[in-house]
Amino acid sequence: MDDVTRCPSVRRRICINNNADHVFDVENGLSVGRSPMDPQASPGSGLVRQPNFPHSQRRESFLYRSDSDFDLSPKGPSKNSSTTSDLHTEDMIVTPFAQVLASLRTVRSNFAIITNQQDRTASKIRSSGSHPPSMCKTSLAEEPHQQLAIETLDELDWCLEQLETLKTRHSVSEMASNKFKRMLNRELSQLSETSRSGNQVSEFISSTFLEKQHDMDIMSPPTEEKDDKKWPMSQISGVKKATHGPSLAPSTIPRFGVSVSEEGLLAKELEDINRWGIDIFKVSEYSGNRPLTVTMYTIFQERDLLKTFRIPMDIFITFMMTLEDHYHSDVAYHNNIHAADVVQSTHVLLSTPALEAVFTDLEILAALFASAIHDVDHPGLSNQFLINTNSELALMYNDLSVLENHHLAVGFKLLQGDNCDIFQNLNKKQCQSLRKMVIDMVLATDMSKHMNLLADLKTMVETKKLTSLGVLLLDNYSDRIQVLQNMVHCADLSNPTKPLELYRQWTDRIMVEFFTQGDRERDKGMEISPMCDKHNASVEKNQVGFIDYIVHPLWETWGDLVHPDAQEILDTLEDNREWYQSMIPHSPSPQTEGQEEAEEHAPILEEAPTHSGGGVSSSSDKFQFELTLEEEGESDAESPPEEEQGHRTGFGSASPACRRLLKNVSGRTFSLDSDKEMAEDQETDQDDVSAVLRFRLGT
């Protein structure tokens, strides 16, 4: 990492808007009348954007396709060009406000050429403050048309200056958000028309990543299923008493914060704490299921945050172990391993060369703390499920970001426990500032806010990219928290950017969680949520759609922000997308309508050799396995037809690990076994389940 930070190509400049009257001091809050150029101001107010270079080897996301009749700017995609083009030119702008700004800059340039005023600069106007240029200061000796040209250029320069410094966070970004939502809806409509599985993927993305319209029917759960224990509305549910003793003696704190039996193996894994794609599953295994505690402890030591904020080590360990205990071990995905993964991913993103020295220690502390608590006490159910069942949490938070508000409440409540206040030595202003930042970051992990976050970031990047400074200004709280929110959001949606073997494990886990919720919805007589029906979920196609419409546009925009630091991440994302694309079963053609439907119901597993980097082998030969699970004790006569039986089990498109995870969760136990243990269990499982395999050799 030292070699990266010393690279001369990533020098940083601090460029501030001198007209700012209100500055948010990230250490002490809002300071009125304090100039950002003050020596006590934030040490990192902006980042220098490196020039983008064409990367024709990688696809662009759907954001660069034409928006039909809404694209009126020549800077946007041509309405006559193919909407399926995957490449865009260097000057293509997709957010509406940036398109307006780019067009005005072109008008200014063309007008200067037409009037032979191209040598005239905007320096006089730029230094004249925020007032419009005066019309009476032009020399009377100049020709009338020259006077008019100069005055017009002055007006254009003033307009451009105002637009370039305009805060683009809210109403302007709403233009981009509405456009992106409109384009995504069009893409999903086309996808839903392709096949039944395409409709599933479309419904899942729409229901998860777009804000719900308030026209759904709310179902009340049966009376007998309501919790007899009534929580006072002022009491935060889920908070348990700390069980780690009054305090740990500082002299007895182990190397990684907790006692482990395989310290050498754990140390080897944590050597890569600064690297993208660490195997967090091994960290969990070697730490005795304490991945969050050891990861946070290692990162805080690496960044020297314990000394900077005078956090006692024993109190830090007590709080972290208490926090980790409030993640549910029987939840397949949203557990302490996921929290540790998001913390480590955020740590790496904070260290990216483009953001070097941009954020203060307090902002870094807030981002890591937000990552650690962002899913605490997660029940493994979606916000919409809690709303539809009139849960206590939905009532408490008025259906608004229900889980995210709960995670925040639990996280901050735990700080009030005995020997758990890790922020006890921060002053009042620092505590207030940190709390505000953490709340803003965790609330931004609500996936229904995804398109708004993406539009905000895209508008910021494109607007600032058009200015002549070449510097992305981060001199106010709104812009700084916007980058931090998107950073944590990227870390939360980083599974598809990790090495394929890790990505597949995360996919197995989230599908187990989805299927578990689907089973509960089925038992309650509710409509089963998209991708939660284990009988017909298309896992591979869902992952491809998830990447194409959610992950790729987000990471592509983040890559533009920190260019060129995210190139390897984007390449891995593309490789993983191609792997899942190759695993989608392809029906032979031609087929009758009945055969097509039977094929869609039959679960197919495709096994193809892969490269170590996650890419698919170039060999065209691969085996397709059609798997039918038959419960022991069922006679052949009692068994339904093979297609129907495979449809009933619903595990055909899931990996063996996913099927085992689902079996464990259904028994209310959950653990991540080693490969050796899983292999042994697979042998013993033959006593319970017999598998009838039929093989087809395809290309």
N, C-alpha and C positions, 0 to 999 in steps of 0.2 A: 504493500500500500504506500510505503514511503516513496518508492520509485514513481508511483502515479502522481502523488501530490507535488513532487518536485518537477514534473514535466513542464517545460517552459511554454507549451502551447495552451495552457489552461490558466494564464494569468488573470487575476480578478481586478476589476475597477469598481469603485464606489461612485455611482452617479445619482445625484439627488435632484429633485425638483425644488429649486430655491424659493418657489412661491408658496410652499406648504406652510400653513400657519399652525396646523395641528399635527403632531407626530405621536405615534404610539410607541412608547418606549417598552420594548419587550421585556425589560428587566423590572420596570417600575410602573407600567401602565401608561395612560394618556397624559402627555405633557403639552400644555397650551403655550403656543408662542415659542417653542423651543426648536431651533433649526436643526435639521438632520445633519448639517455640516458641523454641529457642535462636536468637539472631541469626545464627549461622553455619549454620543449617539451610538446606535447600533453599529458594530464593526463591519457588518456585511449587509449592505442595503440593496445590492443588485448583483446579477450575474451576467457575465459577458457571453452572449450567444455565439457559438462557433458556426461558421457558415455551413449550410447544408450542401451535401453533394448528392448527385443523382444516385439512387440505389435501385437500378432496374431489376436486380435479381430478386427483390422482395415485393410482394403484392401490396397494394394500398387498400385501406379499408373502404367500406361503402360510403363513408363521408365524402369521398372524392367523386362520387357519381353525380350525374345531373339531377337537379331538383325540379325537373320539368318546367312548368310555366313560372315557377317562383324564381328561377335563376335569370335575372335580368342583367346582371353585371357581366361585362366582357371578361372580368377576372375570374369568373366562375367557370365550371365545365360547360363546354359548348352544347347547346340543345340539339345540335345536329350530329354530335359524336355518339359513339356507342355507349350505352349506359353500363355495359359490362366491362369497359376498359379498366384494367387494374393499375395502370401507370398514370402519373400526373406530372405536368411540367413543374419546373422549379417555382414559377410565379403564380401557380394556381392557389387561389384563396377560397375558402369554403364558408367562413362565417360572415353573415350579412354586413355587420358593421365594418369589418376589415375590408370587405369588398368595396364599400362606399369610400373608405379611406384610400384604398389603392387606386380607385378610379379617379378620385380628386387629385392624387399625386400625378397620375398620367395626364389629366387635363392641364395641370399646372406646367408640366414639362412640355407638352405639345404647344400650349399657348406661348410659352417663352420662345420656342423655336420659330413659330409663325411670326412673332413680332420682333425677332432678332434680339431678344432679351435673355438668351440662354446663359450669358455670362453673369447675369445679375443673381446675387445670392440672397438668402433670406436672413443674413446675419443682423441687419439693422432691425428687422421686425422681431427677430428672436430675442433681442436684448431689450425690447421696448416694454416688456411687461405684458399684462393680460388685457390691456385695452385695445380696441380696434385701431388700425392705423388711421391717421388723420388724412383727410382728402386735400388739405390746403397747403401741404408742405412741399409739393412738387414744384420744381423750378419752372418759372414762367417762360424761360428761354427755350424750353423744349417744345417740339411740335405737339399739337393736340393729340394726335393718335399715339405718340410716344408717351404722353402724360397718361392717357387712358390705359395703355398697356401696363405701365409701371404701377398705376393705382390698382389695376385688376390683379396683378401679381402680388401686390401687398395684401390685398384682401384674401387671395387664395392662401398665401403664406400664413396669415393670421388664423384663417379657418383650420388649416392643417395643424397648426400649433395647438389650437384648442382641442381638436379631435384626438391628437396624439397623446395629450395629457389627461383626457377624459377618463374618469373612473368607469371601467367597463364591467363591473361586477354584477350589476343587477339588471336594469331595464334593457341595456344593450345586449347582455348575454342571454336574456330571455328570447331575443330574436333568434339566436343560434340554437337555443334549447328547443324552441318550437319547430325550427327547421329540421333538426336532427330527429326529433320524435316523429315528425311527419315522414321523413325518409325511412326511418326504421319501421314504421307501421306499413309502409309500402313494401319494403323488403319482406317483412313477415307475412303480409297478405299473399305475396307471390310464393313464398315458401310453403304456406299452409295449403296451397292448391296443388302441390306436387304429389303428396301422398299422405296417408294417415299419420305416419311417423313425422312427416314435415309439419303437420298441423299440431302435433304434440309439442314439438320444439318451439313452434311459433307461440303457442299458448303459454309455455313455460317462461320464455323470455319476456313476453308482454306482461304477464302477471307478476314477475319478479322484479324487473328492472324499469318498469314504467309505473308512475303513480296511479293508484286506483281511482277510477271514477266512482262517485258515490251513488251507484245504482244497483248494488248487489243486495241479495236477500240475506239477512242475518238469522242464523239458526241458533236456537237455544239448546244446550245439551239436556239430556234427560235429567229429571229431578234427582234420581238416585245417584247420578254421577257427579253431582256438585260436591265440592269439598265441604265437609261438615265443620272444619276449623275455619272460623271467620277471622280474617286479618283486619285489624283497624286500618282504615285508609291512610292514616299517617304513618303506619309502620311498614318498613321495607321488608318484604318477604324474601326468604332464601338466605338471610344472613345468619350464620352459625357462630357460636362462641369459639374463640381461638383455642386450640388444643396443644399448643407448642410450648407451654410453660410460661412463666413470667418473663423470662429473658434468657438469651444465650450468652455465655461468657465469651467475650471477644477473643480470648486466647485459645478457645476450643473450636473456633469456626474452621471447618475443613477448607481445603483448597478451592473447591467450587461451591462452597456455601452449604452443602449437605453431605452427609456421609454416604459414600458409595463403595460398592464392593469391587468395581472394575474401573478404578480411577485412571489407570493407564490408557484403557480404550476410550474412556470419556475425554481424556486430555487430547488424544489424537484427533477426535472428531471436532473438539472445540478449537483446535489450531486453525480451523477454517472459518472462524466466527466472522471474519471480514469478507468472506467469499460468498457470492450468489450461488444458491443451490446446495447448501449444507444439508446433510442427511439428518434431519431433525428426528426421524424415527429411531435412529441409532442413539442419538443423544438421549431420547426418552428411555430407551432400553438400558443404557449404561448408567443412567442417573437414578435408577429405581423409580421411574415414572415421575421424575421431578424436572422435566425439560424446561418449564417456564422459570423456575427458581434459578437453575444453573445458568440458563441463557442470559437472564437479566443480570445476575451477579457478575458474569464474565464481561458483559458489555459495559456495565457501570464501572468495573475495574479498568477496562480498556480505555474508556473515555474519561476516567478520573472524576466521575460525577460524585462519588461518595465523599471525596475530599472537597470538591468545589462547593457542594451544598451542605457540608458537614452532616452527612447522614451516618449515624452510628451503624456499624456493620451488623450488630446483633439485632437491632430494630429492623433493618432492611430485610434480613433473612426471615425474621418472624412474620413480617408483613407479607413477604413473597410466598412463604409456605401457606399462610392463611388464605391469601388470594388464590393460590393454586388449588387448595382444598375446595374452593367454591366453584370450580369447574367440574362438571359432572363426568365421572369416569364411564358411565353407561351411555353416553352420547357419542355416536360414532365419529362425527366430524368436528362439531363446535366444542372442542374440549381443550385441555391444557396444551396438547401438542400443537394444535392450530394456533393458539395464542403465542406460544414460543416461536412458531414459524413466522408469524406476522411481526413479532418483535425483532427477530433477526433480519428479516427482509427490510424493515424500516431502518434498522441500523446501517445496512449496506447502502440503501438509497440516500441516507443522510450523508454518507461518505463519498458520494459520487463527485468526481473532480469538478463538474460544473457548479456544484453547490458548496464548494470548499469555502469556508469562512463566511458563508452567507447567514447562517442561523446562529443565534446565541446559545449559550449553554442552557439557559432556561427553556428555550424553545425545543432544544434537543431532549431535555428532561421531560417536557410535556408530551412530545411525540412518542417517546418510548413508554411512558406511563400509560398514555392513551391506548397504545397497541397492546399492552399487557392486560388491561381491564376490558377491552372492547367487546368481549363475548362472555364475560364472567356470569355464571349461573344461567347459561343458555339451556333451555329445556329440550333442544333438538326439534323444535317446532317453529313454523314461520309466523311472522306478524299477522298475516291474514288468517291463519288458523286460530290464533288467540282472539282476534277480533270476531271471527265468525262464531266462536263458542262462548262469547261474552265472558272471557276470563277476567279474573281480578286485575291482572296487569293491564289489560285493555281498558277496563273501566278506570283504573287509576290514572292512566296517561292519555285518556280520551282518544284512543285509536291512533295516536300520532307517534310514529317511531317507537312502538311499544317496547320492544326488546332493547333498543339502543338506550332509551331513557332508563330502563331497569339496570342495564350494565353499569351505567354511570352512577346510579344511586347506590348500588351494591359496592362498587369500587371505592367511592368516597366514604361510604359508611364504614367500611373495613378499616379505614385510616383512623377511626375513632376507637378502635379496640385497644386493649392493653398492649403497650410496647409495639404499636403498629404505625405510629405517625412518623413516616419517613420525611415529612416536610416540616417538622417541628422547628427547624432552625432557619426557615425562610421568613423574610419580613412580610408584613401584611400585604404590601403592594405586589410582591412576588407571588404570594399565595393566590391573590385575586386574579392576577394575570395568568398564572398556570391553570387555575380552575377554568377560566373562560376558554383558553386554548384547548384543553382536554375535552370539555363539553362540545366545542365546535367540531373537533376531529372525530369523536366517537359518534356523534349524530350523523356525520357524513358517511358512516359505514352502512347506513340504511340503504339497501340496494335499490329501493324505489326512487331514491334521489340521484341515481347514477347518471341519467341523461343531463340533469341540471349541472352536476359537477363537471361532466365532460364538456358541456357547452361553455361553461365558465372558463375552464382551462384553455380550451381551443381558442376562444375569443381573445383571451389574454396573450397567448403565444403569437397568434397571427397579427394582432394589433401592434404589439411591441416590436414584432419582426419588421414591420413596415417603417418604423421610425429610423432616422438616420444615425441614431446613437449606437445601434448594435448592442445595446445593453437592456436587459429586462429589469426595469426598476421594481424593487421590492422595498419601498420606503414608507409603507403604511401597513397597518394591521390587516386590512382587507386582502391585500395582495399576498402578504406573507402567510396568513392562515389558509388562503386558497391553495397555495402550493403545498403546505403541510397536510391539508385535508386530502388532496389528491394523492399525495405520497402514501399516506396510510391506506387510502382506498386501493391504490395499486398493490400495496403489500397484501391487502386482504384478498385481492383477485390475482395473486401471483402464481397459483398452482400450475396453470398451463405454461408458464415461462420457466419452470424448473426442469431438471433432467427427467426424461420420460418415465423412468422407473419410480420416481417420487410422484410425478403427476398422476400416474395410474393408481397408486395407492390412495391419493386424495380423492380421485374419482370414485373408487370403490367405496370409500367412507361416506361421501356425500350421497351416493345412491342408497346406501343402507339407511341413512337418516331420512331421505325422501320416502323410501318404501315403508319405513316404520310409521311416518305420519300418514301415509296413504292407508295403511291398515287401520289406524285409529279412525280416520274419516269414514272408511267403509263400515266399521263397527257402529259408528254413530249415525249411519244412514245419510251422511253428507256427500256432496259432490266431491270426488277425489281431485285433488289439486294436480295441475300439469306436472308430468314426470314423476308423480308419486304412486302411480299404479304399477305394481311389480308385474302385472300380467301382460302389459303391452308397452312398457317403456323402451324407447330406442336410445340406449346409452351413447353409442358411438355418434349417431347423428346429432344428438343433443350437444355433445362436446364440440363438434364442428360448428354448430350454430352459435354456441356460447362464445367460441373464439371469434367467429366472423363478425358478430353483431355487438359484442360486449367487450371482450378482453382486448382484441386487436385494436379497435379504435382508441381505447383508453391508453394502452401502452404505446401506440403509435404517436399519440399526442404528447405523452410524457417523454418519448424519445426526441420529439422536436424541441421540447423544453431544455433537455440536458444534452443535446446533440454534441458529440457523437457517442456519449457514454453508454447508451442503452442498445447499441447495435447487436451485441452478442445475445442479449435477452430477447430481442425481436427475432433473431435468427432461430433461437431455440423454440420460440413460440411457433414459428412457421413450420419447423420440423415436426413438432408435436401435432400440429394441426393436420399435416399430411399423413402422419401415422394413423390418427383416428379416422381420417377420410378413407384410408386404404382398408380399414377394418369394417366399414359399412357393408353389409351384405348386398350383393348385386343379384337381382332376380334374372334368370335366363330369359331370353326373348326369342320368339314370341310366346305369349302365354294367354290363356283365357282369363276372363275376369275372375272366375272362381279360383283358378290356380294362383293368381296374383294375391288374392285375399288370404289364401291358405299360406302362401309363402311369407306374407307379412306377419301372420300369427306365429309362424314357426321360428323359435329362437335359433340364431345361427352364431356359432363362434368361429372366427377366422384366426388362424395362427400363421403369422408370417415372420421370417427371420428379420431382425433389425440390426442396424449399425449400433455401435456403442454410443454414438451421439444422439440416438433417438430417431434417426431417419429410417425409412423403410428400404429393405433390400431391393436392388434393381431386378432381382430374379422375378420372373412373372409366374412361377409355379408356387402355389401355396395350397394348404389343405383347409377345407371347410368342414367343421365338425357340427353336426346337428345333434343336440343333446336332449334326451328325454329322461327326466327324473321320475323314478317309480318308487313309491313308498313301500317298505317291506311289509309283507302281509297281504298286499293287494294281489289278487289273482289276475291272470291275463284277461279273464272274462269280465272282471270288474273294471279294468282299466279303460279309459276313454281312448279314442283314436290318438295316434302319435302327435299330430299337429295340435289337437285340442289339449292333450296332456302337457305338451311343451308350453302352450299358451297359458295354461293354468299355473304352472310353477313360476313363470315369469323371470327365471334366472338365466335364460339362455344367453343374453347379451352381456351379462355381468361376468367378471373374472372369478376364478375359484376363491380368491381372497374375499371378494365381495359377498359370495354366497356364504362363506364361513362367518364373516362379520355379521351378516343378517341373522344367521342362526344363533350367534352368541347374544345379539341384542334382543332377539325375541325371547330369550331365556333370562333377560334382565341382567346379564353379565356381559362384560366387554373387556377384551384385552387384545393386545397386539403381540402375537406369538412370533418367534423367530422362524426363519425358513425351515430349519430342521424340525422344530416342533410341529409346524403346519404339515410337513411331509409325513411325519409319524401319525398325526391326527387323520390325515387323508386316508391312510391305510386302515385305521380302526373304523373310520366312518363307513367303510364298505359294509359293515355289519348292519348299518341303519338304512343306507340308501344304495340301491343298485342302479347303475347307469347303463342304459342301452345306447351304444354309440353307432351311428351310421356315418360312413365316410363318403365324401364326394371329392374328387380331384377336380379343381377348377383353376382358372387363370385369372 
